[in-house]
Amino acid sequence: MAKILIAGIGGGKKKKGAGYNLADYYIDSNENLYENRTFITSALEEHYKIDKTIYIGTVGSMWDELYLHYVGELTLEDEEYIDKLENSIIKANEKSNISEIDIERFNNKFNGKVEAIVTKFGINETEIFENFNLIMRIGEMLNDGDEVYIDITHSFRSNAMWMFLIMNYVTDVLDKKISIEKITYGMFEAGKDIPLKDNRLKKRTPIINLKVFYDLMKWIKGANEFKNYGNSYNLLELIEDNKIKNNVKNFSDGLNLNYVGVIKQNIKTLYNLYNQIGEIEGPAKLIIPNVIKNFLEHFKKSEKDYEILLELASWYFVQKKYGMVAVNINECIRNFIIDVFELQRDAKNTGLNIKDHFFYSQRKLNSTKYKTELEKKEYRLCRILFKSQEIRNDVSHSLGERTDLNNDIKYLEESIEFLKDILYDKRFISYYENKYHNGLLKK
């Protein structure tokens, strides 16, 4: 495990011998004061005991000053190298090639302690993508367990965007198990001028922590995953209130396992939680209510098991989880029959009786030449049960027999809309109850 600082380095050198102004930096309070620093990174390295610093800059960044800062005692070769760097920096513009800076020599000199990445100015889309490839090398420099500190004080304003992009890439795409400890900014505009003997001024500048922006981004990402996919696991890492955390986790687990009983129970819990949400503080107060409201709106009409299963099918369709759509459509129809005829769900022959009922009903309706509107709907209900069963079996048992994907997906979508029409239709439910009032399989 190492402490890694990633920082931008600015430019601004217009003539030979010019350098950065000195500044005093303090972290949290004046008790943590670091005086006469050329680079803010020197204060951060000392305060947080950084093991390695990675710099990002352009050809015009002050690599000569940075080399001088780290090198210690100068040799003749060092002086020649610094002079060469300075000449390249002064001439640098947006057309400069990154090869004009011999950054390999810089990195070899401070191998393991300091590493520099030279990028283009990023003035167009092509350069931005080229910079992306260069900066993403940082992912190779980080290891599981590393603690990362980011400073966005110097260099182009776009560097702050790069820093956030880097962290998302490393944690989400490369799946590195790192932690973002601080995102620092030397706020010169809030600094105090300190007069020097030669009538020059230096700034006593606070270093502030902007990690809250990264945390807010994680909140938004977690909320999006929960709202759109039912996965609360990134969100749970951020929620401090144990009651909210447990309720959200149970609801999410129920969705992912398709446990209707758990979902049904937690819908009621979420209603209560939504009414109490004003008691919590921080980002959760702004984000959690909106996410919970989304689920409550989706399941607001659902009281019976078959209604919940139908809404789950609809929700899974939006997520393009078509296998789960078929499962829930099939179970929705079966639970509709269980509810209408008040069957014992766990009775030995319930499932077989339901299947036989639909087989008999479909066969009889198929032979009926002139069907009423309600009979046509019943016949379609039978067909949906068997067709969804075919899709479900192919998915569940990995049969690989079905290849007409687009038509199956369209069929599932149309089936959801049809079921929403008839299963909430009191006229159809009455028709069904009256037709089979003598028993499920009575001829």
VOVEXLO-960703 format. One record per residue (C-alpha): residue number from 1; residue in one letter; chain; z, x, y. Coordinates in pm, 1 decimal. Layout:
N
NUM, a, A, Z, X, Y
...
//
This chain:
443
1, m, A, 0.0, 0.0, 0.0
2, a, A, -96.4, 136.9, 343.7
3, k, A, -71.8, 25.0, 703.3
4, i, A, -423.3, 10.7, 847.7
5, l, A, -504.1, -28.6, 1218.1
6, i, A, -854.3, -152.1, 1311.2
7, a, A, -940.8, -109.4, 1678.3
8, g, A, -1233.7, -111.6, 1916.5
9, i, A, -1300.8, 181.9, 2145.2
10, g, A, -1457.5, 129.6, 2486.3
11, g, A, -1691.3, 327.1, 2706.7
12, g, A, -1742.4, 347.2, 3077.7
13, k, A, -1788.0, 723.1, 3119.9
14, k, A, -2048.5, 780.9, 3388.9
15, k, A, -2009.4, 1149.8, 3468.1
16, k, A, -1903.3, 1478.1, 3312.7
17, g, A, -1528.2, 1529.3, 3275.0
18, a, A, -1432.2, 1167.8, 3339.0
19, g, A, -1181.4, 1017.6, 3097.1
20, y, A, -958.8, 722.6, 3039.7
21, n, A, -681.6, 646.1, 3283.3
22, l, A, -329.5, 683.2, 3149.9
23, a, A, -114.4, 378.8, 3085.8
24, d, A, 239.0, 296.6, 2977.6
25, y, A, 258.3, 37.8, 2700.9
26, y, A, 554.0, -166.0, 2589.5
27, i, A, 587.1, -386.0, 2282.6
28, d, A, 817.4, -692.3, 2301.5
29, s, A, 1037.3, -531.5, 2570.5
30, n, A, 1070.9, -223.9, 2791.1
31, e, A, 1298.9, -76.1, 2527.7
32, n, A, 986.6, -11.7, 2319.8
33, l, A, 806.6, 183.0, 2592.8
34, y, A, 531.2, 433.8, 2519.3
35, e, A, 442.6, 631.1, 2831.3
36, n, A, 131.3, 816.9, 2945.4
37, r, A, -99.4, 705.1, 2666.8
38, t, A, -474.4, 758.2, 2681.9
39, f, A, -532.7, 510.0, 2402.8
40, i, A, -333.2, 198.8, 2320.3
41, t, A, -375.0, 289.1, 1954.8
42, s, A, -140.5, 586.9, 1994.8
43, a, A, 140.7, 347.4, 2091.6
44, l, A, 56.7, 113.7, 1804.7
45, e, A, 35.2, 399.0, 1552.6
46, e, A, 376.8, 525.1, 1654.1
47, h, A, 547.1, 187.2, 1678.0
48, y, A, 415.8, 39.9, 1352.5
49, k, A, 395.6, 371.7, 1162.0
50, i, A, 25.1, 333.8, 1089.8
51, d, A, -121.9, 532.1, 799.4
52, k, A, -488.1, 509.2, 898.0
53, t, A, -682.6, 393.0, 1204.3
54, i, A, -1040.2, 265.4, 1188.9
55, y, A, -1234.8, 263.3, 1517.6
56, i, A, -1542.3, 55.0, 1599.0
57, g, A, -1759.3, 153.9, 1895.9
58, t, A, -2111.8, 216.4, 2023.7
59, v, A, -2293.0, 537.0, 2116.7
60, g, A, -2146.6, 490.2, 2465.4
61, s, A, -1784.3, 476.7, 2350.3
62, m, A, -1553.0, 760.9, 2441.3
63, w, A, -1563.7, 948.8, 2112.1
64, d, A, -1510.3, 1279.6, 2292.2
65, e, A, -1175.9, 1164.8, 2433.9
66, l, A, -1076.2, 1021.8, 2097.0
67, y, A, -1162.8, 1348.0, 1919.3
68, l, A, -964.3, 1540.8, 2177.5
69, h, A, -670.4, 1303.6, 2130.4
70, y, A, -646.8, 1367.2, 1756.8
71, v, A, -767.7, 1725.8, 1715.6
72, g, A, -466.4, 1915.7, 1849.1
73, e, A, -542.7, 2286.3, 1901.9
74, l, A, -908.7, 2334.8, 1998.0
75, t, A, -1143.2, 2586.7, 1841.1
76, l, A, -1470.4, 2701.1, 1994.6
77, e, A, -1656.4, 2476.8, 1749.2
78, d, A, -1440.7, 2180.8, 1858.0
79, e, A, -1522.9, 2244.7, 2223.5
80, e, A, -1894.5, 2260.8, 2147.8
81, y, A, -1875.8, 1938.5, 1949.0
82, i, A, -1683.4, 1759.8, 2227.4
83, d, A, -1939.1, 1875.4, 2483.2
84, k, A, -2221.8, 1744.8, 2264.2
85, l, A, -2043.7, 1409.6, 2224.7
86, e, A, -1989.4, 1382.5, 2599.1
87, n, A, -2357.0, 1448.0, 2677.5
88, s, A, -2465.4, 1176.2, 2432.2
89, i, A, -2212.0, 928.8, 2572.1
90, i, A, -2319.6, 978.3, 2934.5
91, k, A, -2686.1, 919.8, 2849.2
92, a, A, -2614.6, 623.1, 2620.9
93, n, A, -2767.1, 281.0, 2685.5
94, e, A, -2855.6, -30.8, 2486.4
95, k, A, -3160.9, 146.8, 2339.4
96, s, A, -2966.2, 445.1, 2207.9
97, n, A, -2986.4, 519.8, 1838.4
98, i, A, -2654.9, 545.5, 1655.4
99, s, A, -2770.9, 876.9, 1507.5
100, e, A, -2727.0, 1032.6, 1852.6
101, i, A, -2355.9, 1053.2, 1771.0
102, d, A, -2266.5, 1290.8, 1487.4
103, i, A, -1992.8, 1063.9, 1359.8
104, e, A, -1988.3, 1220.1, 1013.1
105, r, A, -1839.5, 1538.4, 1155.6
106, f, A, -1578.9, 1327.5, 1336.2
107, n, A, -1480.7, 1146.6, 1016.7
108, n, A, -1474.4, 1462.4, 805.6
109, k, A, -1243.0, 1626.4, 1058.1
110, f, A, -980.9, 1352.7, 1030.8
111, n, A, -1052.4, 1247.9, 672.3
112, g, A, -790.1, 999.9, 547.1
113, k, A, -622.0, 955.7, 886.3
114, v, A, -896.2, 835.0, 1123.4
115, e, A, -1236.9, 682.1, 1054.3
116, a, A, -1502.9, 582.7, 1305.5
117, i, A, -1790.6, 336.0, 1275.8
118, v, A, -2071.2, 352.9, 1532.5
119, t, A, -2262.6, 30.5, 1592.1
120, k, A, -2554.4, -79.0, 1805.6
121, f, A, -2495.9, -272.0, 2124.8
122, g, A, -2578.3, -597.5, 1946.2
123, i, A, -2807.1, -738.9, 2214.2
124, n, A, -3015.8, -947.5, 1972.5
125, e, A, -2991.4, -1114.5, 1634.0
126, t, A, -3143.2, -821.2, 1447.0
127, e, A, -2889.5, -576.3, 1589.1
128, i, A, -2604.7, -815.1, 1518.3
129, f, A, -2698.7, -829.6, 1149.6
130, e, A, -2736.4, -452.1, 1137.6
131, n, A, -2390.0, -420.5, 1289.2
132, f, A, -2257.9, -663.3, 1030.3
133, n, A, -2372.3, -430.9, 751.9
134, l, A, -2212.1, -133.6, 924.1
135, i, A, -1880.5, -300.8, 999.1
136, m, A, -1844.6, -458.2, 657.0
137, r, A, -1787.8, -106.9, 523.8
138, i, A, -1430.9, -169.9, 630.1
139, g, A, -1392.9, -384.2, 319.8
140, e, A, -1442.6, -71.7, 107.6
141, m, A, -1164.5, 105.3, 298.0
142, l, A, -901.9, -159.0, 226.5
143, n, A, -703.4, -200.0, -94.1
144, d, A, -488.8, -476.5, -237.1
145, g, A, -146.6, -474.9, -76.7
146, d, A, -258.0, -315.4, 251.2
147, e, A, -104.5, -438.1, 575.7
148, v, A, -366.5, -472.0, 848.4
149, y, A, -311.0, -444.0, 1223.0
150, i, A, -594.5, -529.0, 1460.6
151, d, A, -630.1, -431.5, 1825.5
152, i, A, -889.9, -601.9, 2047.7
153, t, A, -802.6, -436.9, 2379.5
154, h, A, -1105.0, -210.3, 2430.6
155, s, A, -1484.9, -216.1, 2384.7
156, f, A, -1719.7, -513.1, 2404.9
157, r, A, -1577.8, -863.4, 2419.8
158, s, A, -1780.6, -938.1, 2108.4
159, n, A, -1557.5, -696.0, 1918.1
160, a, A, -1284.9, -959.8, 1906.8
161, m, A, -1530.2, -1185.2, 1723.0
162, w, A, -1615.2, -901.9, 1486.5
163, m, A, -1248.7, -849.8, 1404.6
164, f, A, -1201.5, -1212.1, 1298.9
165, l, A, -1526.9, -1201.0, 1103.4
166, i, A, -1410.7, -887.8, 921.7
167, m, A, -1084.6, -1044.8, 816.4
168, n, A, -1251.3, -1360.4, 687.2
169, y, A, -1504.5, -1154.7, 495.7
170, v, A, -1243.1, -927.8, 340.5
171, t, A, -997.9, -1202.4, 243.1
172, d, A, -1243.0, -1479.1, 146.5
173, v, A, -1554.2, -1304.7, 14.2
174, l, A, -1420.9, -975.2, -118.6
175, d, A, -1098.2, -1148.9, -217.3
176, k, A, -884.1, -854.0, -110.6
177, k, A, -512.7, -926.2, -122.6
178, i, A, -425.5, -794.2, 220.3
179, s, A, -197.7, -929.3, 491.2
180, i, A, -276.8, -951.3, 861.6
181, e, A, 40.9, -834.3, 1033.2
182, k, A, -52.7, -822.7, 1402.6
183, i, A, -348.5, -881.8, 1632.4
184, t, A, -264.6, -691.9, 1950.4
185, y, A, -402.0, -690.1, 2302.4
186, g, A, -300.1, -467.9, 2592.1
187, m, A, -287.4, -719.8, 2874.4
188, f, A, -366.5, -499.7, 3174.8
189, e, A, -397.0, -803.8, 3400.8
190, a, A, -25.0, -866.3, 3343.0
191, g, A, 66.3, -501.9, 3392.8
192, k, A, 260.6, -340.7, 3673.8
193, d, A, 117.3, -59.0, 3886.1
194, i, A, 311.8, 268.1, 3860.0
195, p, A, 237.6, 524.7, 4139.2
196, l, A, 170.0, 885.9, 4037.6
197, k, A, 220.2, 1206.7, 4239.8
198, d, A, -149.0, 1241.9, 4326.5
199, n, A, -151.6, 888.5, 4475.8
200, r, A, -323.8, 753.1, 4166.8
201, l, A, -192.0, 451.3, 3983.1
202, k, A, -130.9, 382.6, 3619.6
203, k, A, -46.4, 53.1, 3456.0
204, r, A, 269.9, -38.4, 3272.2
205, t, A, 114.4, -286.1, 3035.0
206, p, A, 256.8, -530.2, 2780.9
207, i, A, 109.7, -535.3, 2432.9
208, i, A, 100.2, -895.9, 2319.5
209, n, A, 52.0, -1035.2, 1971.6
210, l, A, -242.0, -1275.9, 1931.8
211, k, A, -197.7, -1331.3, 1559.8
212, v, A, -130.4, -1697.2, 1634.2
213, f, A, -508.4, -1740.6, 1681.1
214, y, A, -569.3, -1607.8, 1330.8
215, d, A, -295.3, -1834.1, 1196.9
216, l, A, -451.0, -2133.7, 1371.2
217, m, A, -784.0, -2044.4, 1213.4
218, k, A, -614.0, -2042.7, 873.7
219, w, A, -459.3, -2383.5, 950.8
220, i, A, -801.9, -2523.7, 1037.0
221, k, A, -958.4, -2371.2, 726.2
222, g, A, -677.7, -2505.0, 505.4
223, a, A, -703.3, -2849.5, 662.0
224, n, A, -1078.9, -2852.9, 606.0
225, e, A, -1039.8, -2760.9, 238.1
226, f, A, -778.4, -3030.4, 187.6
227, k, A, -967.7, -3295.1, 380.0
228, n, A, -1305.6, -3230.5, 217.6
229, y, A, -1215.2, -3103.5, -128.9
230, g, A, -857.6, -3213.9, -192.6
231, n, A, -742.6, -2852.5, -230.6
232, s, A, -419.9, -2801.5, -41.1
233, y, A, -334.5, -2456.2, -172.3
234, n, A, -427.8, -2254.3, 139.1
235, l, A, -254.9, -2515.5, 352.6
236, l, A, 63.0, -2496.6, 143.1
237, e, A, 103.4, -2128.3, 231.7
238, l, A, 139.3, -2229.9, 597.3
239, i, A, 356.9, -2542.7, 571.6
240, e, A, 725.1, -2462.9, 617.4
241, d, A, 872.7, -2810.5, 573.9
242, n, A, 949.2, -2834.8, 199.0
243, k, A, 928.5, -3213.8, 189.5
244, i, A, 580.8, -3216.4, 340.6
245, k, A, 474.9, -2922.9, 125.5
246, n, A, 583.6, -3089.4, -199.5
247, n, A, 422.2, -3423.9, -114.2
248, v, A, 92.5, -3264.9, -12.8
249, k, A, 93.2, -3044.2, -323.9
250, n, A, 161.3, -3337.7, -557.7
251, f, A, -117.4, -3541.3, -401.8
252, s, A, -360.3, -3248.7, -424.7
253, d, A, -265.4, -3173.3, -786.4
254, g, A, -309.0, -3540.4, -871.9
255, l, A, -658.6, -3540.6, -722.0
256, n, A, -763.9, -3227.6, -904.9
257, l, A, -627.6, -3352.7, -1236.5
258, n, A, -754.3, -3706.3, -1171.1
259, y, A, -408.0, -3847.0, -1248.1
260, v, A, -430.3, -4198.9, -1110.8
261, g, A, -59.4, -4267.4, -1146.5
262, v, A, 30.2, -3958.7, -943.3
263, i, A, -232.3, -4038.0, -679.3
264, k, A, -113.0, -4399.1, -656.6
265, q, A, 247.6, -4291.5, -617.4
266, n, A, 165.6, -4027.4, -357.3
267, i, A, -45.6, -4260.6, -144.7
268, k, A, 275.6, -4452.2, -74.8
269, t, A, 456.4, -4124.7, -8.6
270, l, A, 184.7, -4013.9, 234.0
271, y, A, 221.7, -4341.3, 426.4
272, n, A, 593.2, -4268.9, 472.4
273, l, A, 518.1, -3906.6, 555.7
274, y, A, 261.2, -4006.1, 815.8
275, n, A, 520.9, -4216.5, 994.6
276, q, A, 770.6, -3925.5, 997.7
277, i, A, 522.7, -3654.3, 1097.6
278, g, A, 640.3, -3647.2, 1459.3
279, e, A, 954.7, -3464.8, 1351.6
280, i, A, 775.8, -3140.7, 1256.7
281, e, A, 676.6, -2866.3, 1499.8
282, g, A, 396.8, -2613.4, 1544.0
283, p, A, 33.8, -2638.3, 1426.9
284, a, A, 132.9, -2871.2, 1142.2
285, k, A, 213.8, -3140.4, 1397.3
286, l, A, -146.5, -3138.9, 1519.4
287, i, A, -331.3, -3078.9, 1193.4
288, i, A, -137.2, -3246.6, 910.9
289, p, A, -145.5, -3603.3, 1055.0
290, n, A, -524.0, -3596.1, 1088.1
291, v, A, -570.0, -3472.2, 732.0
292, i, A, -328.7, -3726.9, 583.8
293, k, A, -484.2, -4005.6, 788.8
294, n, A, -823.5, -3919.2, 637.1
295, f, A, -692.6, -3980.5, 284.2
296, l, A, -501.4, -4292.5, 379.7
297, e, A, -816.4, -4437.0, 537.3
298, h, A, -1014.2, -4359.5, 223.3
299, f, A, -766.3, -4523.5, -15.4
300, k, A, -630.3, -4794.0, 216.9
301, k, A, -779.8, -5083.2, 12.6
302, s, A, -669.8, -4937.3, -319.5
303, e, A, -379.2, -5105.7, -495.7
304, k, A, -494.2, -5150.5, -854.6
305, d, A, -581.7, -4860.2, -1081.5
306, y, A, -947.5, -4955.5, -1104.5
307, e, A, -969.8, -4967.5, -723.7
308, i, A, -824.5, -4618.0, -695.7
309, l, A, -1065.4, -4492.9, -962.0
310, l, A, -1358.9, -4643.2, -773.4
311, e, A, -1250.6, -4480.1, -447.8
312, l, A, -1204.5, -4150.6, -633.1
313, a, A, -1558.6, -4179.8, -766.5
314, s, A, -1681.8, -4237.1, -412.7
315, w, A, -1479.0, -3941.3, -281.4
316, y, A, -1597.5, -3709.5, -561.0
317, f, A, -1958.3, -3808.4, -491.3
318, v, A, -1925.5, -3684.3, -134.0
319, q, A, -1790.8, -3355.8, -277.2
320, k, A, -2091.8, -3346.0, -514.9
321, k, A, -1861.4, -3332.9, -818.8
322, y, A, -2092.6, -3558.0, -1016.4
323, g, A, -1921.8, -3511.0, -1352.1
324, m, A, -1599.3, -3648.8, -1204.9
325, v, A, -1798.5, -3934.6, -1050.5
326, a, A, -1920.8, -4040.8, -1395.4
327, v, A, -1570.1, -4011.4, -1541.7
328, n, A, -1416.1, -4225.8, -1270.1
329, i, A, -1689.7, -4488.9, -1272.7
330, n, A, -1645.3, -4528.5, -1646.9
331, e, A, -1267.3, -4544.0, -1626.4
332, c, A, -1287.9, -4778.7, -1327.3
333, i, A, -1482.2, -5038.4, -1530.2
334, r, A, -1248.8, -5004.5, -1828.4
335, n, A, -943.3, -5045.7, -1605.1
336, f, A, -1104.5, -5347.8, -1443.2
337, i, A, -1112.8, -5514.9, -1784.6
338, i, A, -754.9, -5407.8, -1856.7
339, d, A, -642.5, -5561.4, -1529.9
340, v, A, -841.2, -5885.3, -1557.8
341, f, A, -721.7, -5958.3, -1912.3
342, e, A, -378.0, -5800.4, -1871.6
343, l, A, -427.1, -5576.8, -2172.3
344, q, A, -178.6, -5320.2, -2294.3
345, r, A, -330.9, -4992.4, -2178.2
346, d, A, -168.8, -4787.1, -2455.3
347, a, A, -224.2, -5037.4, -2736.8
348, k, A, -393.9, -4891.2, -3043.1
349, n, A, -727.6, -5074.0, -3023.3
350, t, A, -758.7, -5136.6, -2648.9
351, g, A, -1033.0, -4878.8, -2591.2
352, l, A, -1232.2, -4992.8, -2894.8
353, n, A, -1195.9, -5358.5, -2798.4
354, i, A, -1326.7, -5289.1, -2447.5
355, k, A, -1627.5, -5102.5, -2584.4
356, d, A, -1701.4, -5383.5, -2831.9
357, h, A, -1663.1, -5640.9, -2555.7
358, f, A, -1927.1, -5473.3, -2340.4
359, f, A, -2158.0, -5418.7, -2635.5
360, y, A, -2135.4, -5788.3, -2725.5
361, s, A, -2171.3, -5903.7, -2363.0
362, q, A, -2472.7, -5680.6, -2300.9
363, r, A, -2647.2, -5797.8, -2620.2
364, k, A, -2587.5, -6165.0, -2539.9
365, l, A, -2696.6, -6132.0, -2177.8
366, n, A, -3002.1, -5933.2, -2283.1
367, s, A, -3118.2, -6231.4, -2488.2
368, t, A, -3053.4, -6474.8, -2202.4
369, k, A, -3392.8, -6550.5, -2050.4
370, y, A, -3279.7, -6700.1, -1721.8
371, k, A, -2969.3, -6528.5, -1586.9
372, t, A, -2765.3, -6656.4, -1296.9
373, e, A, -2684.7, -6423.2, -1010.0
374, l, A, -2337.2, -6357.1, -1154.3
375, e, A, -2474.8, -6301.3, -1505.6
376, k, A, -2716.8, -6043.7, -1366.9
377, k, A, -2422.8, -5863.8, -1209.2
378, e, A, -2228.2, -5874.6, -1533.4
379, y, A, -2529.5, -5737.5, -1721.5
380, r, A, -2560.6, -5451.5, -1473.6
381, l, A, -2188.6, -5382.3, -1509.3
382, c, A, -2241.5, -5340.8, -1884.9
383, r, A, -2533.1, -5103.0, -1829.8
384, i, A, -2331.8, -4892.1, -1585.6
385, l, A, -2048.8, -4857.3, -1835.1
386, f, A, -2277.8, -4724.1, -2108.7
387, k, A, -2491.3, -4508.3, -1877.6
388, s, A, -2185.2, -4347.8, -1714.1
389, q, A, -2047.0, -4292.6, -2065.7
390, e, A, -2362.5, -4101.3, -2156.6
391, i, A, -2335.4, -3880.4, -1847.9
392, r, A, -1962.0, -3836.4, -1900.4
393, n, A, -2009.3, -3728.9, -2263.5
394, d, A, -2281.6, -3482.2, -2171.2
395, v, A, -2052.4, -3325.4, -1908.6
396, s, A, -1729.0, -3335.9, -2110.9
397, h, A, -1879.4, -3194.2, -2429.5
398, s, A, -2133.0, -2962.2, -2263.1
399, l, A, -2410.2, -3122.2, -2467.2
400, g, A, -2689.7, -3018.3, -2234.9
401, e, A, -2900.7, -3316.4, -2342.9
402, r, A, -2951.8, -3470.6, -1997.8
403, t, A, -3207.1, -3301.3, -1773.8
404, d, A, -3305.6, -3572.5, -1524.2
405, l, A, -3049.0, -3461.9, -1268.0
406, n, A, -3185.1, -3627.2, -955.6
407, n, A, -3219.1, -3969.9, -1117.6
408, d, A, -2868.7, -3945.6, -1267.8
409, i, A, -2720.5, -3856.1, -927.8
410, k, A, -2907.6, -4142.1, -761.1
411, y, A, -2791.6, -4378.0, -1038.0
412, l, A, -2428.1, -4276.6, -985.0
413, e, A, -2456.7, -4334.2, -611.2
414, e, A, -2611.7, -4677.5, -656.6
415, s, A, -2350.1, -4763.4, -918.6
416, i, A, -2067.1, -4685.1, -677.8
417, e, A, -2215.6, -4915.6, -415.0
418, f, A, -2268.5, -5190.2, -671.4
419, l, A, -1911.1, -5161.8, -803.1
420, k, A, -1773.3, -5172.5, -449.8
421, d, A, -1959.4, -5498.8, -408.5
422, i, A, -1849.8, -5679.6, -726.1
423, l, A, -1502.6, -5539.6, -797.3
424, y, A, -1375.2, -5656.2, -460.0
425, d, A, -1564.1, -5985.4, -491.2
426, k, A, -1320.7, -6269.1, -572.4
427, r, A, -1609.6, -6490.9, -681.4
428, f, A, -1724.5, -6241.7, -943.7
429, i, A, -1369.8, -6175.4, -1064.0
430, s, A, -1309.7, -6553.6, -1101.9
431, y, A, -1638.8, -6587.8, -1290.0
432, y, A, -1536.5, -6311.4, -1527.4
433, e, A, -1187.4, -6451.3, -1584.0
434, n, A, -1317.3, -6803.0, -1648.4
435, k, A, -1596.7, -6691.9, -1879.8
436, y, A, -1364.9, -6498.4, -2108.0
437, h, A, -1042.1, -6693.3, -2059.5
438, n, A, -1015.6, -6757.0, -2434.4
439, g, A, -997.5, -6387.6, -2506.8
440, l, A, -1184.5, -6064.3, -2461.8
441, l, A, -1397.5, -6088.2, -2775.8
442, k, A, -1411.7, -6461.4, -2831.3
443, k, A, -1766.8, -6576.1, -2896.3
//
